[in-house]
Amino acid sequence: MRLAPKVIFLVRDPDGFGPAIADALRPNPDSNFMRETSSFELSLEKYGIGDRKASGDLIEFVDPHGSPQVSILLLPNYGPPIAACAVKEVLALISSEESPNQPIIILPYVMKALKVNQELANPASSEQKVMLCGAEIQGTTDIFQSMIAETATAPSSLQIHCESLACLLQMVRVLNLPTVLIASCARDQSKRSADQELEALYEVGRFLANHMGLCFSIEGLQQKEIEKPRSVQEPWRALYG
């Protein structure tokens, strides 16, 4: 499986944010990119898991020569212990790419709730309804610096309530894979609604598209009813940062 120099990592989270971002990212009308979709499976037998595989969707934007320029990996919402094994295999695949420049990983995340405090103060965006924050998890690249310059600094208290994404944030540090987190959240958490969540989703998607040379289509998003979690998160998930 050949991946692009820019890899967007998404999960089919219970809220439907990951699939929505993957569906809405499209080739820019002014570009010559083509969108191609396929699926993949990776063995987990080395972990003693023979009845399941790490699977997912691969969405790629390729140039006229067939070379992928942006890849999207969309994984199922695995729970432990499958999540850690699946993420490790996917990251091993990314790190094995034979390229002069190591692929970079972009991790978009739509936050459900966050207290906006002085740590996130950004005068340039104080009037915006949706806040974008970013953090270089590992490595520094020109693309990362460009992204971070346009966002508030992600707070140290930010928690990722998704097992696969939490595992990824830990593993990229060990594997030394260049990774940036871009998160969005509605500023007024006292008035959360489906419309505000869609706006937060749109902002992170638009931001990604601008930096990846793509466009973010909102045609389907305005009609989309974002799926809600059916159960309360387990208390142990709060331990993951």
Backbone as CSV, one residue per row, in Angstrom:
resi,resn,N_x,N_y,N_z,CA_x,CA_y,CA_z,C_x,C_y,C_z
1,MET,0.840,-1.189,0.000,0.000,0.000,0.000,0.878,1.243,0.000
2,ARG,0.701,2.089,-0.984,1.506,3.296,-1.114,0.767,4.491,-0.526
3,LEU,1.426,5.196,0.381,0.800,6.335,1.031,1.436,7.636,0.561
4,ALA,0.695,8.724,0.743,1.158,10.044,0.342,2.093,10.629,1.408
5,PRO,2.798,11.701,1.082,3.652,12.366,2.079,2.852,12.978,3.224
6,LYS,1.553,13.227,3.009,0.685,13.776,4.046,-0.406,12.754,4.342
7,VAL,-0.475,12.313,5.580,-1.431,11.278,5.980,-2.371,11.836,7.045
8,ILE,-3.657,11.872,6.751,-4.672,12.313,7.706,-5.241,11.067,8.392
9,PHE,-5.161,11.025,9.713,-5.581,9.854,10.487,-6.931,10.138,11.142
10,LEU,-7.939,9.318,10.798,-9.293,9.499,11.331,-9.835,8.183,11.871
11,VAL,-10.809,8.297,12.763,-11.456,7.121,13.364,-12.963,7.270,13.228
12,ARG,-13.643,6.153,13.027,-15.119,6.162,12.985,-15.654,6.304,14.407
13,ASP,-15.527,7.497,14.950,-15.926,7.752,16.321,-17.446,7.704,16.471
14,PRO,-17.958,7.497,17.695,-19.408,7.392,17.898,-20.186,8.627,17.475
15,ASP,-19.528,9.789,17.448,-20.217,11.017,17.067,-20.271,11.226,15.562
16,GLY,-19.541,10.419,14.818,-19.579,10.510,13.360,-18.702,11.601,12.772
17,PHE,-17.846,12.229,13.599,-17.006,13.318,13.094,-15.966,12.827,12.092
18,GLY,-15.299,11.706,12.424,-14.259,11.174,11.546,-14.757,10.852,10.148
19,PRO,-15.820,10.034,10.028,-16.358,9.736,8.695,-16.845,10.977,7.957
20,ALA,-17.410,11.946,8.702,-17.912,13.163,8.064,-16.770,13.950,7.423
21,ILE,-15.636,14.054,8.123,-14.482,14.761,7.573,-13.958,14.034,6.339
22,ALA,-13.848,12.712,6.436,-13.346,11.924,5.305,-14.248,12.069,4.084
23,ASP,-15.558,12.065,4.304,-16.511,12.169,3.181,-16.487,13.545,2.536
24,ALA,-16.263,14.581,3.345,-16.403,15.952,2.843,-15.141,16.499,2.183
25,LEU,-13.985,15.886,2.429,-12.755,16.345,1.787,-12.748,15.886,0.329
26,ARG,-12.616,16.837,-0.578,-12.703,16.568,-2.015,-11.570,17.283,-2.754
27,PRO,-11.282,16.873,-3.988,-10.266,17.597,-4.768,-10.704,19.033,-5.021
28,ASN,-9.767,19.939,-4.955,-10.046,21.330,-5.288,-10.410,21.415,-6.772
29,PRO,-11.488,22.100,-7.119,-11.888,22.207,-8.532,-10.787,22.761,-9.435
30,ASP,-9.878,23.537,-8.881,-8.798,24.122,-9.673,-7.589,23.206,-9.800
31,SER,-7.620,22.066,-9.093,-6.481,21.151,-9.125,-6.748,20.013,-10.105
32,ASN,-5.730,19.188,-10.323,-5.889,18.014,-11.179,-5.847,16.726,-10.361
33,PHE,-6.178,16.831,-9.077,-6.209,15.655,-8.218,-7.440,14.799,-8.519
34,MET,-7.281,13.519,-8.305,-8.397,12.569,-8.384,-8.539,11.890,-7.030
35,ARG,-9.774,11.665,-6.614,-10.031,10.995,-5.333,-10.254,9.509,-5.585
36,GLU,-9.504,8.669,-4.891,-9.628,7.220,-5.031,-9.864,6.601,-3.659
37,THR,-10.742,5.622,-3.599,-11.096,4.981,-2.337,-10.880,3.476,-2.414
38,SER,-10.289,2.912,-1.383,-10.082,1.466,-1.295,-10.131,1.073,0.181
39,SER,-9.902,-0.177,0.472,-9.874,-0.651,1.854,-8.586,-1.438,2.083
40,PHE,-8.262,-1.649,3.336,-7.040,-2.391,3.649,-7.261,-3.267,4.878
41,GLU,-6.416,-4.293,5.006,-6.424,-5.178,6.156,-4.990,-5.501,6.539
42,LEU,-4.697,-5.470,7.830,-3.369,-5.779,8.335,-3.484,-6.862,9.401
43,SER,-2.640,-7.859,9.313,-2.690,-8.979,10.244,-2.312,-8.546,11.659
44,LEU,-2.976,-9.151,12.639,-2.657,-8.910,14.051,-2.187,-10.192,14.736
45,GLU,-1.781,-11.168,13.928,-1.405,-12.465,14.479,-0.189,-12.385,15.399
46,LYS,0.704,-11.441,15.158,1.897,-11.308,16.003,1.538,-10.964,17.438
47,TYR,0.298,-10.463,17.637,-0.166,-10.129,18.982,-1.047,-11.237,19.565
48,GLY,-1.093,-12.356,18.866,-1.927,-13.461,19.309,-3.389,-13.288,18.969
49,ILE,-3.676,-12.381,18.030,-5.053,-12.119,17.610,-5.217,-12.673,16.199
50,GLY,-5.800,-13.840,16.102,-5.914,-14.480,14.796,-7.277,-14.347,14.155
51,ASP,-8.275,-13.947,14.958,-9.634,-13.893,14.432,-10.037,-12.500,13.967
52,ARG,-9.150,-11.520,14.122,-9.467,-10.159,13.688,-8.256,-9.540,13.000
53,LYS,-8.529,-8.558,12.167,-7.463,-7.829,11.493,-7.668,-6.333,11.685
54,ALA,-6.586,-5.591,11.525,-6.693,-4.141,11.523,-7.146,-3.730,10.134
55,SER,-8.350,-3.235,10.038,-8.908,-2.891,8.734,-9.300,-1.427,8.712
56,GLY,-9.609,-0.932,7.539,-10.037,0.447,7.432,-10.192,0.870,5.989
57,ASP,-10.542,2.117,5.803,-10.688,2.694,4.467,-9.491,3.577,4.163
58,LEU,-9.049,3.526,2.927,-7.959,4.376,2.451,-8.500,5.281,1.353
59,ILE,-8.466,6.578,1.602,-8.915,7.571,0.618,-7.687,8.365,0.203
60,GLU,-7.435,8.416,-1.093,-6.233,9.100,-1.562,-6.555,10.107,-2.656
61,PHE,-5.797,11.174,-2.649,-5.897,12.201,-3.674,-4.612,12.122,-4.490
62,VAL,-4.750,11.665,-5.728,-3.590,11.382,-6.565,-3.465,12.408,-7.691
63,ASP,-2.220,12.636,-8.126,-1.979,13.565,-9.230,-2.125,12.823,-10.566
64,PRO,-1.997,13.519,-11.694,-2.188,12.865,-13.002,-1.219,11.709,-13.257
65,HIS,-0.099,11.659,-12.523,0.869,10.575,-12.689,0.548,9.371,-11.802
66,GLY,-0.530,9.476,-11.044,-0.922,8.383,-10.171,-0.234,8.377,-8.825
67,SER,0.497,9.445,-8.516,1.194,9.523,-7.227,0.280,10.153,-6.179
68,PRO,0.081,9.477,-5.054,-0.774,10.050,-4.004,-0.117,11.261,-3.364
69,GLN,-0.894,12.331,-3.190,-0.396,13.558,-2.576,-0.928,13.736,-1.159
70,VAL,-2.133,13.235,-0.925,-2.738,13.249,0.413,-3.448,11.922,0.622
71,SER,-3.201,11.278,1.750,-3.875,10.021,2.087,-4.719,10.224,3.345
72,ILE,-5.892,9.600,3.364,-6.741,9.585,4.557,-6.899,8.138,5.001
73,LEU,-6.532,7.856,6.243,-6.741,6.535,6.830,-7.911,6.641,7.796
74,LEU,-8.976,5.888,7.529,-10.171,5.908,8.372,-10.337,4.535,9.020
75,LEU,-10.074,4.461,10.318,-10.115,3.202,11.048,-11.416,3.041,11.824
76,PRO,-11.826,1.793,12.109,-12.969,1.577,12.991,-12.658,2.101,14.389
77,ASN,-13.679,2.259,15.193,-13.509,2.742,16.562,-13.177,1.564,17.481
78,TYR,-11.942,1.080,17.384,-11.526,-0.079,18.166,-11.455,0.250,19.656
79,GLY,-11.749,-0.758,20.459,-11.555,-0.643,21.894,-10.321,-1.426,22.292
80,PRO,-9.916,-1.341,23.573,-8.738,-2.085,24.015,-9.052,-3.585,24.084
81,PRO,-8.080,-4.475,23.809,-6.683,-4.156,23.471,-6.445,-4.054,21.951
82,ILE,-7.513,-4.240,21.152,-7.353,-4.228,19.701,-6.844,-2.877,19.218
83,ALA,-7.300,-1.795,19.833,-6.940,-0.456,19.375,-5.429,-0.265,19.319
84,ALA,-4.738,-0.614,20.400,-3.287,-0.409,20.447,-2.579,-1.236,19.382
85,CYS,-3.015,-2.478,19.192,-2.388,-3.353,18.193,-2.631,-2.829,16.785
86,ALA,-3.866,-2.421,16.512,-4.210,-1.935,15.180,-3.452,-0.645,14.853
87,VAL,-3.407,0.277,15.803,-2.709,1.541,15.574,-1.216,1.304,15.366
88,LYS,-0.646,0.395,16.128,0.786,0.117,15.967,1.087,-0.410,14.576
89,GLU,0.223,-1.281,14.048,0.444,-1.824,12.710,0.283,-0.755,11.634
90,VAL,-0.673,0.122,11.810,-0.874,1.205,10.841,0.320,2.154,10.859
91,LEU,0.814,2.476,12.049,1.973,3.359,12.144,3.230,2.692,11.588
92,ALA,3.337,1.374,11.762,4.471,0.647,11.183,4.423,0.733,9.662
93,LEU,3.215,0.693,9.112,3.036,0.823,7.663,3.461,2.208,7.195
94,ILE,3.067,3.234,7.954,3.433,4.607,7.585,4.946,4.801,7.651
95,SER,5.564,4.308,8.714,7.003,4.513,8.898,7.838,3.708,7.914
96,SER,7.239,2.689,7.292,7.977,1.851,6.331,7.968,2.427,4.924
97,GLU,7.242,3.525,4.725,7.171,4.136,3.397,8.570,4.543,2.928
98,GLU,8.914,4.086,1.724,10.218,4.423,1.153,10.104,5.763,0.430
99,SER,10.559,6.795,1.094,10.450,8.141,0.550,11.595,8.985,1.092
100,PRO,12.117,9.928,0.305,13.182,10.801,0.799,12.758,11.550,2.060
101,ASN,11.482,11.889,2.133,10.948,12.590,3.298,9.919,11.705,3.993
102,GLN,10.066,11.553,5.299,9.151,10.720,6.062,7.745,11.311,6.017
103,PRO,6.721,10.473,5.792,5.342,10.992,5.787,5.021,11.687,7.103
104,ILE,4.206,12.722,7.015,3.759,13.422,8.211,2.315,13.037,8.496
105,ILE,1.948,13.019,9.768,0.606,12.607,10.181,-0.152,13.824,10.699
106,ILE,-1.354,14.014,10.180,-2.229,15.095,10.645,-3.415,14.453,11.350
107,LEU,-3.626,14.841,12.593,-4.698,14.261,13.402,-5.760,15.311,13.690
108,PRO,-6.881,15.327,12.924,-7.974,16.269,13.205,-8.858,15.710,14.317
109,TYR,-9.364,16.591,15.147,-10.198,16.142,16.258,-11.226,17.215,16.585
110,VAL,-12.485,16.814,16.693,-13.559,17.723,17.096,-13.853,17.457,18.560
111,MET,-13.588,18.457,19.399,-13.765,18.277,20.834,-15.229,18.428,21.225
112,LYS,-15.654,17.607,22.159,-17.030,17.686,22.648,-17.200,18.821,23.649
113,ALA,-16.187,19.036,24.467,-16.299,20.079,25.494,-14.917,20.505,25.935
114,LEU,-14.788,21.771,26.202,-13.521,22.302,26.695,-13.768,23.676,27.297
115,LYS,-13.242,23.918,28.476,-13.373,25.231,29.079,-12.378,26.176,28.412
116,VAL,-12.878,27.238,27.840,-12.017,28.211,27.185,-11.455,29.137,28.253
117,ASN,-10.152,29.028,28.505,-9.542,29.841,29.541,-8.404,30.665,28.968
118,GLN,-7.639,31.298,29.848,-6.572,32.174,29.397,-5.491,31.421,28.643
119,GLU,-5.367,30.120,28.920,-4.353,29.308,28.241,-4.619,29.258,26.743
120,LEU,-5.894,29.463,26.367,-6.268,29.395,24.960,-6.530,30.774,24.377
121,ALA,-6.239,31.796,25.126,-6.523,33.144,24.646,-5.791,33.419,23.342
122,ASN,-6.520,33.866,22.343,-5.947,34.197,21.044,-6.703,35.409,20.518
123,PRO,-6.173,36.608,20.700,-6.892,37.833,20.309,-7.379,37.805,18.878
124,ALA,-6.607,37.174,17.992,-6.972,37.173,16.572,-8.249,36.392,16.312
125,SER,-8.582,35.470,17.226,-9.758,34.642,16.994,-10.796,34.778,18.093
126,SER,-10.675,35.814,18.921,-11.547,35.951,20.084,-13.009,36.140,19.712
127,GLU,-13.277,36.624,18.499,-14.648,36.871,18.098,-15.268,35.678,17.368
128,GLN,-14.475,34.660,17.113,-14.983,33.506,16.374,-15.789,32.592,17.273
129,LYS,-16.835,31.993,16.706,-17.686,31.082,17.475,-17.006,29.740,17.704
130,VAL,-16.130,29.367,16.777,-15.422,28.092,16.883,-13.942,28.352,17.084
131,MET,-13.354,27.639,18.015,-11.944,27.788,18.313,-11.165,26.637,17.701
132,LEU,-10.030,26.955,17.098,-9.106,25.944,16.594,-7.841,26.003,17.428
133,CYS,-7.374,24.853,17.878,-6.108,24.815,18.590,-5.248,23.705,18.011
134,GLY,-3.948,23.853,18.138,-3.041,22.882,17.546,-1.855,22.597,18.434
135,ALA,-1.217,21.447,18.177,-0.027,21.058,18.942,0.829,20.145,18.083
136,GLU,2.121,20.429,18.059,3.068,19.521,17.400,3.354,18.390,18.379
137,ILE,2.842,17.215,18.075,3.018,16.075,18.977,4.426,15.524,18.868
138,GLN,4.930,15.477,17.638,6.276,14.961,17.408,6.827,15.585,16.139
139,GLY,8.079,16.041,16.201,8.724,16.581,15.013,8.264,17.990,14.677
140,THR,9.025,18.628,13.809,8.701,19.980,13.347,8.909,20.048,11.840
141,THR,7.896,20.500,11.124,7.994,20.666,9.675,7.433,22.031,9.302
142,ASP,7.695,22.451,8.084,7.166,23.739,7.617,5.644,23.737,7.629
143,ILE,5.039,22.599,7.245,3.575,22.505,7.228,3.027,22.634,8.643
144,PHE,3.660,21.963,9.587,3.207,22.035,10.970,3.281,23.462,11.494
145,GLN,4.404,24.128,11.215,4.573,25.492,11.705,3.525,26.427,11.110
146,SER,3.197,26.194,9.838,2.161,27.003,9.193,0.804,26.770,9.853
147,MET,0.500,25.523,10.197,-0.758,25.199,10.852,-0.820,25.797,12.256
148,ILE,0.241,25.588,13.020,0.262,26.044,14.402,0.143,27.557,14.481
149,ALA,0.741,28.244,13.486,0.706,29.710,13.487,-0.706,30.248,13.365
150,GLU,-1.629,29.456,12.837,-3.002,29.908,12.627,-3.965,29.391,13.694
151,THR,-3.446,28.762,14.726,-4.303,28.200,15.770,-3.836,28.657,17.147
152,ALA,-4.713,28.478,18.123,-4.318,28.688,19.514,-3.531,27.462,19.966
153,THR,-2.767,27.616,21.025,-1.994,26.500,21.554,-2.912,25.538,22.294
154,ALA,-2.838,24.269,21.941,-3.674,23.274,22.605,-3.306,23.192,24.080
155,PRO,-4.284,23.186,24.975,-3.992,23.155,26.414,-3.467,21.801,26.856
156,SER,-2.669,21.801,27.892,-2.136,20.541,28.425,-3.248,19.673,29.003
157,SER,-4.387,20.288,29.311,-5.509,19.554,29.899,-6.399,18.881,28.850
158,LEU,-6.069,19.085,27.557,-6.905,18.516,26.505,-6.878,16.989,26.578
159,GLN,-8.047,16.370,26.617,-8.146,14.917,26.698,-8.780,14.364,25.430
160,ILE,-8.231,13.266,24.940,-8.736,12.586,23.748,-9.541,11.383,24.203
161,HIS,-10.850,11.457,24.092,-11.709,10.368,24.551,-11.996,9.399,23.408
162,CYS,-10.928,8.868,22.854,-11.026,7.871,21.784,-9.803,6.980,21.923
163,GLU,-10.008,5.703,22.146,-8.904,4.796,22.443,-7.847,4.779,21.341
164,SER,-8.280,4.691,20.086,-7.317,4.607,18.979,-6.486,5.878,18.860
165,LEU,-7.123,7.036,18.994,-6.400,8.299,18.878,-5.470,8.507,20.068
166,ALA,-5.902,8.107,21.253,-5.049,8.223,22.435,-3.808,7.349,22.278
167,CYS,-3.988,6.158,21.734,-2.852,5.253,21.487,-1.899,5.867,20.467
168,LEU,-2.461,6.454,19.418,-1.629,7.053,18.379,-0.760,8.162,18.953
169,LEU,-1.333,9.021,19.790,-0.587,10.140,20.361,0.607,9.664,21.191
170,GLN,0.462,8.516,21.822,1.567,7.973,22.602,2.614,7.317,21.706
171,MET,2.160,6.580,20.710,3.076,5.790,19.888,3.917,6.619,18.924
172,VAL,3.363,7.715,18.400,4.141,8.509,17.447,5.376,9.112,18.121
173,ARG,5.290,9.358,19.419,6.445,9.881,20.144,7.554,8.825,20.200
174,VAL,7.157,7.588,20.465,8.133,6.498,20.550,8.740,6.199,19.180
175,LEU,7.902,6.209,18.149,8.353,5.897,16.799,8.975,7.093,16.086
176,ASN,8.910,8.252,16.721,9.480,9.475,16.150,8.872,9.811,14.789
177,LEU,7.546,9.762,14.721,6.833,10.084,13.491,6.286,11.510,13.583
178,PRO,6.607,12.383,12.642,6.107,13.761,12.678,4.584,13.802,12.699
179,THR,4.025,14.384,13.735,2.569,14.373,13.926,2.099,15.703,14.495
180,VAL,0.983,16.200,13.961,0.381,17.424,14.480,-1.091,17.164,14.794
181,LEU,-1.559,17.709,15.905,-2.959,17.620,16.313,-3.641,18.947,16.018
182,ILE,-4.766,18.900,15.309,-5.574,20.091,15.048,-6.978,19.804,15.582
183,ALA,-7.385,20.546,16.603,-8.672,20.301,17.245,-9.561,21.532,17.156
184,SER,-10.862,21.306,17.074,-11.823,22.408,17.038,-12.886,22.188,18.094
185,CYS,-13.442,23.304,18.568,-14.467,23.226,19.601,-15.295,24.496,19.570
186,ALA,-16.610,24.381,19.757,-17.465,25.557,19.857,-17.095,26.318,21.122
187,ARG,-16.992,27.644,21.032,-16.574,28.448,22.180,-17.611,28.458,23.297
188,ASP,-18.880,28.582,22.927,-19.928,28.694,23.942,-20.442,27.306,24.285
189,GLN,-19.792,26.639,25.246,-20.177,25.285,25.612,-21.493,25.245,26.381
190,SER,-21.982,26.403,26.858,-23.245,26.421,27.599,-24.441,26.299,26.657
191,LYS,-24.191,26.469,25.347,-25.275,26.406,24.373,-24.961,25.407,23.270
192,ARG,-24.407,24.257,23.665,-24.045,23.258,22.678,-25.279,22.759,21.948
193,SER,-25.124,22.580,20.655,-26.214,22.082,19.835,-25.635,21.389,18.630
194,ALA,-26.501,20.712,17.864,-26.052,20.047,16.646,-25.472,21.053,15.666
195,ASP,-26.058,22.248,15.625,-25.553,23.276,14.716,-24.141,23.698,15.097
196,GLN,-23.870,23.836,16.382,-22.538,24.215,16.823,-21.526,23.118,16.547
197,GLU,-21.942,21.877,16.711,-21.040,20.767,16.418,-20.724,20.713,14.930
198,LEU,-21.716,20.978,14.098,-21.474,21.019,12.667,-20.521,22.151,12.307
199,GLU,-20.657,23.276,12.997,-19.779,24.403,12.731,-18.342,24.076,13.122
200,ALA,-18.171,23.402,14.264,-16.843,22.984,14.696,-16.255,21.980,13.708
201,LEU,-17.101,21.081,13.223,-16.680,20.099,12.226,-16.255,20.793,10.940
202,TYR,-17.039,21.770,10.521,-16.725,22.488,9.288,-15.408,23.251,9.407
203,GLU,-15.170,23.886,10.551,-13.954,24.678,10.717,-12.700,23.828,10.644
204,VAL,-12.704,22.668,11.296,-11.517,21.823,11.243,-11.349,21.233,9.842
205,GLY,-12.475,20.920,9.182,-12.399,20.400,7.816,-11.903,21.440,6.832
206,ARG,-12.406,22.655,6.958,-11.967,23.745,6.086,-10.489,24.040,6.292
207,PHE,-10.054,24.021,7.542,-8.652,24.266,7.864,-7.761,23.210,7.216
208,LEU,-8.163,21.953,7.341,-7.409,20.864,6.716,-7.324,21.047,5.209
209,ALA,-8.462,21.330,4.594,-8.514,21.475,3.134,-7.577,22.578,2.666
210,ASN,-7.561,23.699,3.369,-6.713,24.824,2.987,-5.232,24.456,2.997
211,HIS,-4.838,23.630,3.963,-3.425,23.278,4.090,-3.044,22.036,3.287
212,MET,-4.021,21.291,2.800,-3.739,20.091,2.015,-3.962,20.299,0.525
213,GLY,-4.395,21.510,0.117,-4.676,21.762,-1.290,-5.958,21.091,-1.759
214,LEU,-6.919,20.940,-0.835,-8.195,20.297,-1.149,-9.329,21.285,-0.905
215,CYS,-10.560,20.809,-1.031,-11.715,21.613,-0.643,-12.575,20.781,0.291
216,PHE,-13.375,21.470,1.094,-14.228,20.797,2.073,-15.664,21.084,1.706
217,SER,-16.382,20.067,1.241,-17.748,20.227,0.774,-18.723,20.151,1.942
218,ILE,-19.588,21.168,2.061,-20.561,21.184,3.155,-21.949,20.780,2.673
219,GLU,-22.054,20.330,1.417,-23.371,19.984,0.864,-24.075,18.930,1.704
220,GLY,-23.347,17.880,2.063,-23.962,16.817,2.843,-23.978,17.097,4.324
221,LEU,-23.049,17.944,4.798,-22.956,18.190,6.230,-24.172,18.907,6.788
222,GLN,-24.719,19.840,6.028,-25.851,20.616,6.529,-27.084,19.747,6.731
223,GLN,-27.155,18.647,6.006,-28.290,17.740,6.141,-27.975,16.582,7.086
224,LYS,-26.698,16.499,7.498,-26.265,15.341,8.271,-26.668,15.466,9.733
225,GLU,-27.238,14.407,10.275,-27.521,14.348,11.712,-26.393,13.576,12.366
226,ILE,-25.530,14.277,13.095,-24.374,13.633,13.684,-24.828,12.616,14.723
227,GLU,-24.322,11.408,14.589,-24.691,10.321,15.493,-24.208,10.615,16.910
228,LYS,-25.059,10.379,17.883,-24.709,10.627,19.283,-24.291,9.324,19.966
229,PRO,-23.422,9.411,20.964,-23.049,8.216,21.712,-24.271,7.621,22.392
230,ARG,-24.337,6.305,22.442,-25.486,5.639,23.060,-25.273,5.365,24.540
231,SER,-24.053,5.536,24.986,-23.788,5.266,26.389,-22.742,6.245,26.906
232,VAL,-22.688,6.393,28.220,-21.731,7.294,28.844,-20.343,6.670,28.769
233,GLN,-19.317,7.484,28.533,-17.962,6.980,28.468,-17.567,6.376,29.808
234,GLU,-16.766,5.301,29.757,-16.293,4.694,30.978,-15.369,5.662,31.702
235,PRO,-15.392,5.655,33.068,-14.558,6.585,33.840,-13.072,6.462,33.540
236,TRP,-12.586,5.232,33.178,-11.156,5.060,32.988,-10.643,5.833,31.778
237,ARG,-11.548,6.214,30.856,-11.091,6.939,29.681,-10.568,8.334,30.024
238,ALA,-11.010,8.872,31.158,-10.558,10.205,31.571,-9.067,10.220,31.924
239,LEU,-8.470,9.030,32.092,-7.057,8.956,32.420,-6.174,9.215,31.206
240,TYR,-6.765,9.125,29.998,-5.983,9.314,28.773,-5.961,10.785,28.408
241,GLY,-4.752,11.327,28.172,-4.612,12.723,27.804,-4.201,12.858,26.349
